Amino acid sequence: MDYRREIDGLRALAVLPVILFHAGFETFSGGFVGVDVFFVISGYLITTIIVAELKQGKFSIVNFYERRARRILPALFFVMLVCFPFAWFWLLPSDMKYFSKSLVAV
């Protein structure tokens, strides 16, 4: 599949209600709809890639998950690393306990 610029635009639009919801705008109390739209678009893109690889006879579930990990894990670890010092200074001990448990669970 060729790169489609309009899909990036749709994903950006899907993220806006989520950001505005978390910013406290009551008008966007249904920000979760943006998450749903984002996941549908991502699912479409992933399915398109899988179907194309299946047609070419080169699909591998191991390679599929390896690509997902290479794409997602660096950002995940970066966010965890950045959040930890802020949590250490700002959270109460009981909240820090929950935060630490969530980091381990991730």
C-alpha positions in Angstrom: 0.0 0.0 0.0 1.3 3.4 -0.9 1.6 6.1 1.7 -1.7 7.9 2.0 -1.4 11.4 3.5 -5.2 11.8 4.1 -5.1 8.9 6.6 -2.6 10.7 8.7 -5.0 13.7 8.6 -7.9 11.6 9.8 -5.8 10.1 12.6 -4.8 13.7 13.7 -8.5 14.7 13.6 -9.4 11.6 15.7 -6.8 12.6 18.4 -8.1 16.1 18.7 -11.3 15.3 20.7 -9.2 13.1 23.1 -6.8 16.0 23.7 -9.6 18.5 24.2 -11.4 16.1 26.6 -8.2 15.7 28.7 -7.7 19.5 28.6 -11.1 19.8 30.4 -13.4 21.1 27.7 -16.8 19.8 28.7 -18.0 20.0 25.0 -15.7 17.1 24.3 -16.9 14.8 27.1 -17.1 12.0 24.5 -13.4 12.1 23.7 -13.3 8.3 23.7 -15.0 8.4 20.3 -11.7 9.8 18.9 -9.9 6.8 20.4 -12.4 4.5 18.7 -11.9 6.2 15.3 -8.1 6.2 15.7 -8.2 2.4 16.4 -10.5 1.7 13.4 -8.1 3.6 11.1 -5.0 1.8 12.6 -6.8 -1.5 12.2 -7.5 -0.7 8.5 -3.9 0.1 7.9 -2.6 -3.0 9.7 -5.1 -5.2 7.9 -4.1 -3.8 4.5 -0.4 -4.5 5.2 -1.2 -8.1 6.3 -3.4 -8.8 3.3 -0.7 -7.4 0.9 2.0 -9.6 2.6 -0.3 -12.7 2.4 -0.9 -12.1 -1.3 2.9 -11.9 -1.8 3.4 -15.0 0.3 5.8 -13.3 2.7 3.6 -12.8 5.8 5.2 -13.9 9.1 3.4 -13.5 12.5 6.9 -13.2 14.2 7.9 -10.4 11.8 4.5 -8.7 12.3 4.9 -8.6 16.1 8.5 -7.6 15.8 7.6 -4.6 13.6 4.9 -3.6 16.1 7.3 -3.8 19.0 10.0 -1.8 17.2 7.4 0.9 16.6 5.6 1.0 20.0 8.1 0.0 22.6 10.6 2.9 22.2 7.9 5.5 22.7 6.5 3.5 25.6 9.8 3.3 27.4 10.5 7.0 26.7 7.2 8.0 28.3 7.8 5.8 31.3 11.3 7.2 31.8 10.0 10.8 31.5 7.0 10.3 33.8 8.9 8.5 36.6 10.9 11.6 37.9 7.8 13.7 37.9 5.9 11.1 39.8 8.7 10.7 42.3 8.6 14.4 43.2 4.8 15.1 42.9 2.9 12.0 44.0 2.1 11.1 47.6 3.6 7.8 48.7 0.3 5.9 48.3 -0.2 7.3 44.8 3.5 6.5 43.9 2.8 2.9 44.9 -0.1 2.7 42.4 2.0 4.5 39.8 4.9 2.0 40.3 2.5 -0.9 40.1 1.1 0.4 36.8 4.7 0.8 35.4 5.5 -2.8 36.3 2.2 -4.0 34.7 3.0 -2.1 31.5 
